[in-house]
Structures are given as C-alpha cells and as structure tokens.
Amino acid sequence: MPTLIRPAALLLTAALLFTAACANADDAAEPAAAAPSAVLPGALVLRVDHTGGFVAPETVATRLPMISVYADGRVITEGPVTMQYPAKALPNVLLQQITPEDVTQLVERARSAGVQNGADLGRPGVTDVPTTRFTLLTEEGLQVTEAYALSEAAGADAGLTADQVRDRRLLTELVTALQDLPATLGADRIGDAVPYRPTEIAAVAAPWRPDDTVPGQPEVAWPGPELPGTSLGDGLDLGCVTATGQAAADVLAAAANATAITPWTSAGKKWTVHLRPLLPDEHACADLTGKS
C-alpha cells in the first residue's frame, strides 16, 4: 500500500517537475505537466473518458471515465461489470492510491504522448463510435485531446496521415499503460482497490416502464430530491438531480438492494433511475452533461 502524502514528498515532486519543465522550456508544443503539489489535493490532473457514440442518452450522461487521477494520488476507475440482469442500481466504482511521484510519472507520460489542445488526429470514416478524450492538467491549464474512433481506426486505410497514425499510436499506448497500472508503475506501488464512497450522487430519471421479462419489481420510495429534476435536453424524456450529504447517504442505502429497472416513486409517479456517483471534481448534473 503506497504511503500517505507527506509535505516533504510533495516538495520533492514539485522540484522534480520544475526541473522537467525547465528542461522542456523550448518545446512550446508540449506544455509541462503541473506539479501535483502546486494544486489543490482534490484537483483532477489526468483523465481518460469516452464521449458520444451510438448509445442511449442516459448511458452517455452517466457513464464513468476510464480513469481519473487526482493530485493527492487517488485513482478512480470503473470496476468489473457482471453480466447479471437486471444489473445492480449502483455501478462498481473503485478507488486506489498511488504516491505523488507516481502521479508525476503518469502526467508526464500523458504529456509525452501528446495530450495538448488542438492536436490534429484526423477523422476516420467510421460512424457511431465514441471519441476518446484525454484531459491533462499542465502549467498552462487543462489540455484536452480528443481522438475519434481511437481503437476502431488506426491505419492509413482509415484516411489518416502518417503523423496522425503515429500520434494515435502514442495515445493508444497511453491508454494501455493507464489500464494496467501495476505493470506501468509496479505492482507494489498501487494500493488495494476498495469501493469508492461518494459524498455526492447524480440521478438521471426517466418515466418507468415495466419489463415483462422481470415481473414483480418492488417499488422503492425515492429518498433524494424530487424527480425528475432538470431536463437533460430538448426531445429527451430525461431529468437529473443531485443528492449530497445525508440525502446522498439515503440514496446509497436505498440503492444497495435496487436494480437498474427498479421502479422508484417520487411526486406520485414511477421512475427509472440511472445512478452515477459523482467523482471528487464533479458536483452537479452539468458536470455529466458536459461529458456528452
């Protein structure tokens, strides 16, 4: 289990990053990664997530990032998903801990892979697939790179230039490294995975419709803010609310034995609720719809 962050370790990390930044001062195309100790402990420094694709709007709004790395060494990922139906109401979100030095290594690796605003990665001629988005905190602010069809189209036959093929390969290698942190950082550098306990949770609600394949779903009284909440867009029969504090605790307790097709009752109506634990940098429904 990695050790807790200590001021001395943070200062060392800052010094190392400052040296790295100076060494790359002439490379304006690659902003230096921000020192984890120079930002708030809960600040997001690296994330990989997916946007778009041919999936239901509620899936777009509630899907989890592939990985989120924070300045204090927290790493949050989506855990294994079972094939049971109906699925559990709550997603499997896992938390691990790494050291400040390993945070530095990951953000530097992302910088070296070319995560920067305005990267030209081409637009392969395939449809209905997601975009992979990379977000990196640097000394110049957040840098974002989006690669459409990153895993579906990799070669010149997809209408990509040689430079685009190379740059996409570097990002694909970054994804591979982030998906296997024990291999990337060393197995003894990664804390044990434990369930992530959110203090805030979002609920995307739609009118409930019975599923004839699973009859007899018991109703559950919704303990959070009244559903359906704020509309997620014109033409979408979806609303969103967020619960914090005791309300969030009540929602988590009620959802422990619920499923994805449980009829939740609120304001005299039944609702299908898609639950999405909010991550440390997320606090509102807008943080989810901004990922769509």
TORVO-973685 format. One record per residue (C-alpha): residue number from 1; residue in three letters; x, y, z. Coordinates in nm, 4 decimals. Each point is the difference from the previous one (the first is absolute). Example, Ala and Ser with C-alpha at 12.3 -4.5 7.8 and 13.67 -1.06 7.14 Angstrom:
// residues 2
<pt nr="1" rest="ALA" u="1.2300" v="-0.4500" w="0.7800"/>
<pt nr="2" rest="SER" u="0.1370" v="0.3440" w="-0.0660"/>
END
This chain:
// residues 292
<pt nr="1" rest="MET" u="0.0000" v="0.0000" w="0.0000"/>
<pt nr="2" rest="PRO" u="0.1518" v="0.3378" w="-0.1028"/>
<pt nr="3" rest="THR" u="0.0772" v="0.2347" w="0.2845"/>
<pt nr="4" rest="LEU" u="-0.2077" v="0.3033" w="0.0801"/>
<pt nr="5" rest="ILE" u="0.1014" v="0.3287" w="-0.1578"/>
<pt nr="6" rest="ARG" u="0.2493" v="0.1945" w="0.2124"/>
<pt nr="7" rest="PRO" u="0.1105" v="0.3602" w="-0.0483"/>
<pt nr="8" rest="ALA" u="0.3589" v="-0.1060" w="-0.0665"/>
<pt nr="9" rest="ALA" u="-0.1125" v="-0.2336" w="-0.2759"/>
<pt nr="10" rest="LEU" u="-0.2116" v="0.2756" w="-0.1511"/>
<pt nr="11" rest="LEU" u="0.2906" v="0.2410" w="0.0005"/>
<pt nr="12" rest="LEU" u="0.2201" v="-0.2599" w="-0.1652"/>
<pt nr="13" rest="THR" u="-0.2633" v="-0.0576" w="-0.2655"/>
<pt nr="14" rest="ALA" u="-0.0280" v="0.3719" w="-0.0635"/>
<pt nr="15" rest="ALA" u="0.3755" v="0.0304" w="-0.0342"/>
<pt nr="16" rest="LEU" u="0.0193" v="-0.2882" w="-0.2428"/>
<pt nr="17" rest="LEU" u="-0.2799" v="0.1411" w="-0.2110"/>
<pt nr="18" rest="PHE" u="0.1550" v="0.3465" w="0.0030"/>
<pt nr="19" rest="THR" u="0.3247" v="-0.1494" w="-0.1300"/>
<pt nr="20" rest="ALA" u="-0.1880" v="-0.1903" w="-0.2689"/>
<pt nr="21" rest="ALA" u="-0.1854" v="0.3156" w="-0.0994"/>
<pt nr="22" rest="CYS" u="0.3245" v="0.1936" w="-0.0368"/>
<pt nr="23" rest="ALA" u="0.1512" v="-0.2777" w="-0.2076"/>
<pt nr="24" rest="ASN" u="-0.2949" v="0.0265" w="-0.2395"/>
<pt nr="25" rest="ALA" u="-0.0314" v="0.3788" w="0.0011"/>
<pt nr="26" rest="ASP" u="0.0893" v="0.0206" w="-0.3687"/>
<pt nr="27" rest="ASP" u="-0.2717" v="-0.2471" w="-0.0994"/>
<pt nr="28" rest="ALA" u="-0.3063" v="0.2228" w="-0.0152"/>
<pt nr="29" rest="ALA" u="-0.2114" v="-0.2734" w="-0.1591"/>
<pt nr="30" rest="GLU" u="0.0217" v="-0.2123" w="0.3139"/>
<pt nr="31" rest="PRO" u="-0.1050" v="0.1970" w="0.3111"/>
<pt nr="32" rest="ALA" u="0.1644" v="-0.1279" w="0.3157"/>
<pt nr="33" rest="ALA" u="-0.2225" v="-0.2000" w="0.2310"/>
<pt nr="34" rest="ALA" u="-0.1084" v="0.1874" w="0.3098"/>
<pt nr="35" rest="ALA" u="0.1546" v="-0.1122" w="0.3268"/>
<pt nr="36" rest="PRO" u="-0.2585" v="-0.1899" w="0.2063"/>
<pt nr="37" rest="SER" u="0.1173" v="0.1891" w="0.3088"/>
<pt nr="38" rest="ALA" u="-0.0660" v="0.3321" w="-0.1717"/>
<pt nr="39" rest="VAL" u="-0.3753" v="-0.0598" w="-0.0225"/>
<pt nr="40" rest="LEU" u="-0.2725" v="-0.0937" w="0.2428"/>
<pt nr="41" rest="PRO" u="0.0236" v="-0.3616" w="0.1202"/>
<pt nr="42" rest="GLY" u="-0.3360" v="-0.0856" w="-0.1535"/>
<pt nr="43" rest="ALA" u="0.0821" v="0.1542" w="-0.3373"/>
<pt nr="44" rest="LEU" u="-0.0285" v="-0.2194" w="-0.3060"/>
<pt nr="45" rest="VAL" u="0.3346" v="-0.0340" w="-0.1769"/>
<pt nr="46" rest="LEU" u="-0.0674" v="-0.2755" w="-0.2548"/>
<pt nr="47" rest="ARG" u="-0.3120" v="-0.1621" w="-0.1415"/>
<pt nr="48" rest="VAL" u="-0.0940" v="-0.2244" w="-0.2894"/>
<pt nr="49" rest="ASP" u="-0.3675" v="-0.0294" w="-0.0862"/>
<pt nr="50" rest="HIS" u="-0.2303" v="-0.0672" w="-0.2928"/>
<pt nr="51" rest="THR" u="-0.2521" v="0.2349" w="-0.1571"/>
<pt nr="52" rest="GLY" u="-0.2697" v="-0.0537" w="-0.2587"/>
<pt nr="53" rest="GLY" u="-0.0566" v="-0.3238" w="-0.1860"/>
<pt nr="54" rest="PHE" u="-0.3177" v="-0.1862" w="-0.0894"/>
<pt nr="55" rest="VAL" u="-0.1320" v="-0.0563" w="0.3508"/>
<pt nr="56" rest="ALA" u="-0.3073" v="0.1076" w="0.1950"/>
<pt nr="57" rest="PRO" u="0.0002" v="0.3608" w="0.1280"/>
<pt nr="58" rest="GLU" u="-0.0180" v="-0.1181" w="0.3611"/>
<pt nr="59" rest="THR" u="0.3105" v="-0.2112" w="-0.0605"/>
<pt nr="60" rest="VAL" u="0.1863" v="0.2995" w="-0.1417"/>
<pt nr="61" rest="ALA" u="-0.0956" v="0.2086" w="0.3028"/>
<pt nr="62" rest="THR" u="0.0921" v="-0.2547" w="0.2660"/>
<pt nr="63" rest="ARG" u="0.2969" v="-0.1954" w="-0.1305"/>
<pt nr="64" rest="LEU" u="0.3145" v="0.0145" w="0.2049"/>
<pt nr="65" rest="PRO" u="0.3441" v="0.1101" w="-0.1154"/>
<pt nr="66" rest="MET" u="0.2450" v="-0.2779" w="-0.0758"/>
<pt nr="67" rest="ILE" u="0.2404" v="0.1477" w="0.2546"/>
<pt nr="68" rest="SER" u="0.0262" v="0.3163" w="0.2078"/>
<pt nr="69" rest="VAL" u="0.3236" v="0.0926" w="0.1789"/>
<pt nr="70" rest="TYR" u="0.0052" v="0.2695" w="0.2670"/>
<pt nr="71" rest="ALA" u="0.2830" v="0.2102" w="0.1415"/>
<pt nr="72" rest="ASP" u="-0.0140" v="-0.1767" w="0.3353"/>
<pt nr="73" rest="GLY" u="0.0608" v="-0.3401" w="-0.1613"/>
<pt nr="74" rest="ARG" u="-0.3564" v="-0.1262" w="-0.0146"/>
<pt nr="75" rest="VAL" u="-0.0734" v="-0.2089" w="-0.3088"/>
<pt nr="76" rest="ILE" u="-0.3652" v="-0.0708" w="-0.0790"/>
<pt nr="77" rest="THR" u="-0.1106" v="-0.2541" w="-0.2585"/>
<pt nr="78" rest="GLU" u="-0.3039" v="-0.2042" w="-0.0916"/>
<pt nr="79" rest="GLY" u="0.0315" v="-0.3521" w="0.1350"/>
<pt nr="80" rest="PRO" u="-0.1031" v="-0.3281" w="-0.1650"/>
<pt nr="81" rest="VAL" u="-0.3609" v="-0.0191" w="-0.1134"/>
<pt nr="82" rest="THR" u="-0.1987" v="-0.3217" w="0.0380"/>
<pt nr="83" rest="MET" u="-0.2324" v="-0.1326" w="-0.2699"/>
<pt nr="84" rest="GLN" u="-0.2961" v="-0.0379" w="0.2353"/>
<pt nr="85" rest="TYR" u="-0.3384" v="0.1405" w="-0.0995"/>
<pt nr="86" rest="PRO" u="-0.1350" v="0.2191" w="0.1294"/>
<pt nr="87" rest="ALA" u="0.3248" v="0.1671" w="0.0929"/>
<pt nr="88" rest="LYS" u="0.0552" v="0.1512" w="0.3410"/>
<pt nr="89" rest="ALA" u="-0.1169" v="0.3571" w="0.0423"/>
<pt nr="90" rest="LEU" u="0.3430" v="0.1220" w="0.1071"/>
<pt nr="91" rest="PRO" u="0.3029" v="-0.0274" w="-0.2316"/>
<pt nr="92" rest="ASN" u="0.3197" v="-0.1631" w="0.1218"/>
<pt nr="93" rest="VAL" u="0.2347" v="0.2928" w="0.0609"/>
<pt nr="94" rest="LEU" u="0.3437" v="-0.0725" w="0.1440"/>
<pt nr="95" rest="LEU" u="0.2527" v="0.2187" w="0.1816"/>
<pt nr="96" rest="GLN" u="0.3742" v="-0.0628" w="0.0233"/>
<pt nr="97" rest="GLN" u="0.2893" v="0.2072" w="0.1305"/>
<pt nr="98" rest="ILE" u="0.3349" v="0.0794" w="-0.1571"/>
<pt nr="99" rest="THR" u="0.2855" v="0.2220" w="0.1152"/>
<pt nr="100" rest="PRO" u="0.0597" v="0.3614" w="-0.1111"/>
<pt nr="101" rest="GLU" u="0.3072" v="-0.1199" w="-0.1917"/>
<pt nr="102" rest="ASP" u="-0.2145" v="-0.2451" w="-0.1948"/>
<pt nr="103" rest="VAL" u="-0.2567" v="0.2707" w="-0.0718"/>
<pt nr="104" rest="THR" u="0.2876" v="0.1961" w="-0.1488"/>
<pt nr="105" rest="GLN" u="0.1021" v="-0.2983" w="-0.2113"/>
<pt nr="106" rest="LEU" u="-0.3510" v="-0.0454" w="-0.1403"/>
<pt nr="107" rest="VAL" u="-0.0572" v="0.3644" w="-0.0882"/>
<pt nr="108" rest="GLU" u="0.3440" v="0.0229" w="-0.1587"/>
<pt nr="109" rest="ARG" u="-0.0774" v="-0.3108" w="-0.2011"/>
<pt nr="110" rest="ALA" u="-0.3229" v="0.1607" w="-0.1210"/>
<pt nr="111" rest="ARG" u="0.1879" v="0.3144" w="-0.0984"/>
<pt nr="112" rest="SER" u="0.2547" v="-0.2060" w="-0.1902"/>
<pt nr="113" rest="ALA" u="-0.2837" v="-0.1840" w="-0.1769"/>
<pt nr="114" rest="GLY" u="-0.1139" v="0.3324" w="-0.1450"/>
<pt nr="115" rest="VAL" u="-0.2990" v="0.1020" w="0.2114"/>
<pt nr="116" rest="GLN" u="-0.0411" v="0.3656" w="-0.0928"/>
<pt nr="117" rest="ASN" u="-0.2660" v="0.2380" w="-0.1243"/>
<pt nr="118" rest="GLY" u="-0.0564" v="0.0020" w="-0.3732"/>
<pt nr="119" rest="ALA" u="0.1703" v="-0.3299" w="-0.0845"/>
<pt nr="120" rest="ASP" u="-0.0887" v="-0.1074" w="-0.3556"/>
<pt nr="121" rest="LEU" u="-0.0831" v="-0.3701" w="0.0129"/>
<pt nr="122" rest="GLY" u="-0.2165" v="-0.0177" w="-0.3085"/>
<pt nr="123" rest="ARG" u="-0.3560" v="-0.1199" w="-0.0436"/>
<pt nr="124" rest="PRO" u="-0.0218" v="-0.3635" w="-0.1116"/>
<pt nr="125" rest="GLY" u="-0.2898" v="-0.0866" w="-0.2299"/>
<pt nr="126" rest="VAL" u="-0.1920" v="-0.2162" w="0.2464"/>
<pt nr="127" rest="THR" u="-0.3263" v="0.0845" w="0.1708"/>
<pt nr="128" rest="ASP" u="-0.1745" v="-0.0407" w="0.3345"/>
<pt nr="129" rest="VAL" u="0.3112" v="-0.0681" w="0.2067"/>
<pt nr="130" rest="PRO" u="0.1177" v="0.1964" w="0.3039"/>
<pt nr="131" rest="THR" u="0.2714" v="0.2611" w="0.0277"/>
<pt nr="132" rest="THR" u="0.2790" v="-0.0602" w="0.2514"/>
<pt nr="133" rest="ARG" u="0.0733" v="0.3171" w="0.1927"/>
<pt nr="134" rest="PHE" u="0.3219" v="0.0649" w="0.1915"/>
<pt nr="135" rest="THR" u="0.0139" v="0.2788" w="0.2597"/>
<pt nr="136" rest="LEU" u="0.3304" v="0.1083" w="0.1541"/>
<pt nr="137" rest="LEU" u="0.0726" v="0.2778" w="0.2479"/>
<pt nr="138" rest="THR" u="0.3075" v="0.1987" w="-0.1018"/>
<pt nr="139" rest="GLU" u="0.1594" v="0.3253" w="0.1061"/>
<pt nr="140" rest="GLU" u="-0.2039" v="0.1627" w="-0.2782"/>
<pt nr="141" rest="GLY" u="-0.3277" v="-0.1433" w="0.1239"/>
<pt nr="142" rest="LEU" u="-0.1995" v="-0.2994" w="-0.1154"/>
<pt nr="143" rest="GLN" u="0.1105" v="-0.1522" w="-0.3283"/>
<pt nr="144" rest="VAL" u="-0.2560" v="-0.2130" w="-0.1856"/>
<pt nr="145" rest="THR" u="0.0555" v="-0.2369" w="-0.2902"/>
<pt nr="146" rest="GLU" u="-0.2863" v="-0.1823" w="-0.1686"/>
<pt nr="147" rest="ALA" u="0.0501" v="-0.2986" w="-0.2291"/>
<pt nr="148" rest="TYR" u="-0.3038" v="-0.1238" w="-0.1868"/>
<pt nr="149" rest="ALA" u="-0.0090" v="-0.3776" w="-0.0550"/>
<pt nr="150" rest="LEU" u="0.3368" v="-0.0418" w="0.1698"/>
<pt nr="151" rest="SER" u="-0.0276" v="-0.3767" w="0.0402"/>
<pt nr="152" rest="GLU" u="-0.2038" v="-0.0592" w="-0.3156"/>
<pt nr="153" rest="ALA" u="0.2192" v="0.1733" w="-0.2588"/>
<pt nr="154" rest="ALA" u="0.3783" v="0.0029" w="0.0165"/>
<pt nr="155" rest="GLY" u="0.1511" v="-0.0226" w="-0.3477"/>
<pt nr="156" rest="ALA" u="0.0365" v="0.1933" w="-0.3223"/>
<pt nr="157" rest="ASP" u="-0.2969" v="-0.1903" w="-0.1429"/>
<pt nr="158" rest="ALA" u="-0.2183" v="0.2062" w="0.2352"/>
<pt nr="159" rest="GLY" u="0.0974" v="0.3200" w="-0.1794"/>
<pt nr="160" rest="LEU" u="0.2675" v="0.1020" w="0.2507"/>
<pt nr="161" rest="THR" u="0.3356" v="0.1582" w="-0.0709"/>
<pt nr="162" rest="ALA" u="0.3242" v="-0.1585" w="0.1177"/>
<pt nr="163" rest="ASP" u="0.0258" v="0.2594" w="0.2778"/>
<pt nr="164" rest="GLN" u="-0.3550" v="-0.0682" w="0.1134"/>
<pt nr="165" rest="VAL" u="0.0626" v="-0.3754" w="0.0044"/>
<pt nr="166" rest="ARG" u="0.3108" v="0.0561" w="0.2139"/>
<pt nr="167" rest="ASP" u="-0.1740" v="0.2381" w="0.2403"/>
<pt nr="168" rest="ARG" u="-0.2962" v="-0.2357" w="0.0380"/>
<pt nr="169" rest="ARG" u="0.2358" v="-0.2856" w="0.0752"/>
<pt nr="170" rest="LEU" u="0.1608" v="0.2017" w="0.2801"/>
<pt nr="171" rest="LEU" u="-0.3407" v="0.0692" w="0.1529"/>
<pt nr="172" rest="THR" u="-0.1010" v="-0.3649" w="-0.0336"/>
<pt nr="173" rest="GLU" u="0.3169" v="-0.0979" w="0.1832"/>
<pt nr="174" rest="LEU" u="-0.0886" v="0.2522" w="0.2712"/>
<pt nr="175" rest="VAL" u="-0.3434" v="-0.1584" w="0.0419"/>
<pt nr="176" rest="THR" u="0.1614" v="-0.3426" w="0.0287"/>
<pt nr="177" rest="ALA" u="0.2401" v="0.1279" w="0.2662"/>
<pt nr="178" rest="LEU" u="-0.2783" v="0.1613" w="0.2013"/>
<pt nr="179" rest="GLN" u="-0.2152" v="-0.3114" w="-0.0170"/>
<pt nr="180" rest="ASP" u="0.2764" v="-0.2076" w="0.1595"/>
<pt nr="181" rest="LEU" u="0.1549" v="0.2138" w="0.2707"/>
<pt nr="182" rest="PRO" u="0.1688" v="-0.2940" w="0.1772"/>
<pt nr="183" rest="ALA" u="0.1999" v="-0.0642" w="-0.3174"/>
<pt nr="184" rest="THR" u="0.0587" v="0.3702" w="-0.0620"/>
<pt nr="185" rest="LEU" u="0.1008" v="0.1073" w="0.3506"/>
<pt nr="186" rest="GLY" u="0.0766" v="-0.3287" w="0.1719"/>
<pt nr="187" rest="ALA" u="-0.2411" v="-0.2262" w="0.1863"/>
<pt nr="188" rest="ASP" u="0.1330" v="0.1119" w="0.3383"/>
<pt nr="189" rest="ARG" u="-0.0676" v="0.3646" w="-0.0872"/>
<pt nr="190" rest="ILE" u="-0.3788" v="-0.0350" w="-0.0259"/>
<pt nr="191" rest="GLY" u="-0.2288" v="-0.0055" w="0.3018"/>
<pt nr="192" rest="ASP" u="-0.2670" v="-0.2650" w="0.0310"/>
<pt nr="193" rest="ALA" u="-0.3214" v="0.0757" w="-0.1863"/>
<pt nr="194" rest="VAL" u="-0.2864" v="0.0917" w="0.2317"/>
<pt nr="195" rest="PRO" u="-0.3534" v="0.1173" w="-0.0782"/>
<pt nr="196" rest="TYR" u="-0.0186" v="0.3719" w="-0.0669"/>
<pt nr="197" rest="ARG" u="-0.2310" v="0.1655" w="0.2536"/>
<pt nr="198" rest="PRO" u="-0.1486" v="0.3114" w="-0.1578"/>
<pt nr="199" rest="THR" u="-0.1296" v="0.2911" w="0.2032"/>
<pt nr="200" rest="GLU" u="-0.2098" v="0.1191" w="-0.2937"/>
<pt nr="201" rest="ILE" u="-0.2019" v="-0.1973" w="-0.2511"/>
<pt nr="202" rest="ALA" u="-0.1909" v="0.0873" w="-0.3172"/>
<pt nr="203" rest="ALA" u="-0.3221" v="-0.1646" w="-0.1079"/>
<pt nr="204" rest="VAL" u="-0.1202" v="0.0052" w="-0.3602"/>
<pt nr="205" rest="ALA" u="-0.3714" v="-0.0777" w="-0.0010"/>
<pt nr="206" rest="ALA" u="-0.2397" v="-0.1130" w="-0.2730"/>
<pt nr="207" rest="PRO" u="-0.3648" v="-0.1083" w="0.0251"/>
<pt nr="208" rest="TRP" u="-0.0081" v="-0.3617" w="0.1176"/>
<pt nr="209" rest="ARG" u="-0.1191" v="-0.2669" w="-0.2399"/>
<pt nr="210" rest="PRO" u="-0.0565" v="-0.3605" w="0.1087"/>
<pt nr="211" rest="ASP" u="0.2345" v="-0.2707" w="-0.1224"/>
<pt nr="212" rest="ASP" u="-0.2095" v="-0.3069" w="-0.0805"/>
<pt nr="213" rest="THR" u="0.3065" v="-0.2239" w="0.0209"/>
<pt nr="214" rest="VAL" u="0.0450" v="0.0829" w="0.3694"/>
<pt nr="215" rest="PRO" u="-0.3444" v="0.0317" w="0.1566"/>
<pt nr="216" rest="GLY" u="-0.0716" v="0.1017" w="0.3547"/>
<pt nr="217" rest="GLN" u="0.2620" v="0.2703" w="0.0499"/>
<pt nr="218" rest="PRO" u="-0.0670" v="0.1505" w="0.3449"/>
<pt nr="219" rest="GLU" u="-0.0441" v="0.3754" w="0.0190"/>
<pt nr="220" rest="VAL" u="0.2488" v="0.2047" w="0.2022"/>
<pt nr="221" rest="ALA" u="-0.0710" v="0.3469" w="0.1358"/>
<pt nr="222" rest="TRP" u="0.2546" v="0.2442" w="-0.1386"/>
<pt nr="223" rest="PRO" u="0.1790" v="0.1646" w="0.2952"/>
<pt nr="224" rest="GLY" u="0.1746" v="0.2769" w="-0.1915"/>
<pt nr="225" rest="PRO" u="-0.1134" v="0.3280" w="-0.1584"/>
<pt nr="226" rest="GLU" u="-0.3290" v="-0.0213" w="-0.1892"/>
<pt nr="227" rest="LEU" u="0.0228" v="-0.1690" w="-0.3388"/>
<pt nr="228" rest="PRO" u="0.0439" v="0.0484" w="-0.2899"/>
<pt nr="229" rest="GLY" u="0.1999" v="0.3189" w="0.0589"/>
<pt nr="230" rest="THR" u="0.1646" v="0.2174" w="-0.2640"/>
<pt nr="231" rest="SER" u="-0.0589" v="-0.1009" w="-0.3625"/>
<pt nr="232" rest="LEU" u="0.3025" v="-0.1404" w="-0.1800"/>
<pt nr="233" rest="GLY" u="-0.1044" v="0.1465" w="-0.3324"/>
<pt nr="234" rest="ASP" u="-0.2787" v="0.0653" w="-0.2470"/>
<pt nr="235" rest="GLY" u="-0.1566" v="-0.3198" w="-0.1272"/>
<pt nr="236" rest="LEU" u="0.1451" v="-0.2071" w="0.2847"/>
<pt nr="237" rest="ASP" u="-0.2449" v="-0.1343" w="0.2557"/>
<pt nr="238" rest="LEU" u="0.2756" v="0.0136" w="0.2596"/>
<pt nr="239" rest="GLY" u="0.0621" v="0.2102" w="0.3071"/>
<pt nr="240" rest="CYS" u="0.2868" v="0.0200" w="0.2448"/>
<pt nr="241" rest="VAL" u="0.0325" v="0.0754" w="0.3707"/>
<pt nr="242" rest="THR" u="0.2941" v="-0.0162" w="0.2365"/>
<pt nr="243" rest="ALA" u="-0.0017" v="-0.1090" w="0.3616"/>
<pt nr="244" rest="THR" u="0.2608" v="0.1064" w="0.2536"/>
<pt nr="245" rest="GLY" u="0.0642" v="-0.0539" w="0.3690"/>
<pt nr="246" rest="GLN" u="-0.2660" v="-0.2025" w="0.1785"/>
<pt nr="247" rest="ALA" u="-0.2147" v="-0.0144" w="-0.3138"/>
<pt nr="248" rest="ALA" u="0.2864" v="-0.1681" w="-0.1863"/>
<pt nr="249" rest="ALA" u="0.0454" v="-0.2469" w="0.2860"/>
<pt nr="250" rest="ASP" u="-0.3720" v="-0.0786" w="-0.0094"/>
<pt nr="251" rest="VAL" u="0.0104" v="-0.0579" w="-0.3767"/>
<pt nr="252" rest="LEU" u="0.2993" v="-0.2315" w="0.0297"/>
<pt nr="253" rest="ALA" u="-0.1693" v="-0.1987" w="0.2754"/>
<pt nr="254" rest="ALA" u="-0.3238" v="-0.0343" w="-0.1952"/>
<pt nr="255" rest="ALA" u="0.1853" v="-0.0959" w="-0.3180"/>
<pt nr="256" rest="ALA" u="0.2021" v="-0.2748" w="0.1655"/>
<pt nr="257" rest="ASN" u="-0.2703" v="-0.2582" w="-0.0741"/>
<pt nr="258" rest="ALA" u="-0.1502" v="0.1673" w="-0.3070"/>
<pt nr="259" rest="THR" u="0.0584" v="-0.0777" w="-0.3668"/>
<pt nr="260" rest="ALA" u="0.0194" v="0.1940" w="-0.3244"/>
<pt nr="261" rest="ILE" u="-0.3720" v="-0.0618" w="-0.0618"/>
<pt nr="262" rest="THR" u="-0.1299" v="0.0648" w="0.3510"/>
<pt nr="263" rest="PRO" u="-0.3063" v="0.2285" w="-0.0023"/>
<pt nr="264" rest="TRP" u="0.0832" v="0.2953" w="0.2223"/>
<pt nr="265" rest="THR" u="-0.2951" v="0.2068" w="0.1211"/>
<pt nr="266" rest="SER" u="0.0189" v="0.3793" w="0.0219"/>
<pt nr="267" rest="ALA" u="-0.2629" v="0.2723" w="-0.0326"/>
<pt nr="268" rest="GLY" u="-0.2716" v="-0.2639" w="-0.0475"/>
<pt nr="269" rest="LYS" u="0.1671" v="-0.1573" w="-0.3035"/>
<pt nr="270" rest="LYS" u="0.2325" v="-0.2913" w="-0.0754"/>
<pt nr="271" rest="TRP" u="0.3456" v="0.0575" w="-0.1417"/>
<pt nr="272" rest="THR" u="0.2901" v="-0.1969" w="-0.1377"/>
<pt nr="273" rest="VAL" u="0.3107" v="0.1475" w="0.1603"/>
<pt nr="274" rest="HIS" u="0.3540" v="-0.0276" w="-0.1324"/>
<pt nr="275" rest="LEU" u="0.2389" v="0.0725" w="0.2853"/>
<pt nr="276" rest="ARG" u="0.3403" v="0.1538" w="-0.0514"/>
<pt nr="277" rest="PRO" u="0.2327" v="0.0579" w="0.2975"/>
<pt nr="278" rest="LEU" u="0.1593" v="0.3412" w="-0.0424"/>
<pt nr="279" rest="LEU" u="0.3794" v="0.0019" w="0.0024"/>
<pt nr="280" rest="PRO" u="0.2028" v="0.2441" w="0.2141"/>
<pt nr="281" rest="ASP" u="0.0086" v="0.2652" w="-0.2737"/>
<pt nr="282" rest="GLU" u="-0.3712" v="-0.0345" w="-0.0848"/>
<pt nr="283" rest="HIS" u="-0.2801" v="0.1735" w="0.1894"/>
<pt nr="284" rest="ALA" u="-0.2983" v="0.0463" w="-0.2327"/>
<pt nr="285" rest="CYS" u="-0.1970" v="-0.1505" w="-0.2841"/>
<pt nr="286" rest="ALA" u="0.1738" v="0.2461" w="-0.2321"/>
<pt nr="287" rest="ASP" u="0.3267" v="-0.1835" w="0.0692"/>
<pt nr="288" rest="LEU" u="-0.1549" v="-0.3117" w="-0.1559"/>
<pt nr="289" rest="THR" u="-0.1699" v="0.1620" w="-0.2972"/>
<pt nr="290" rest="GLY" u="0.3252" v="0.1814" w="-0.0730"/>
<pt nr="291" rest="LYS" u="0.1476" v="-0.3447" w="-0.0734"/>
<pt nr="292" rest="SER" u="-0.2588" v="-0.0858" w="-0.2563"/>
END
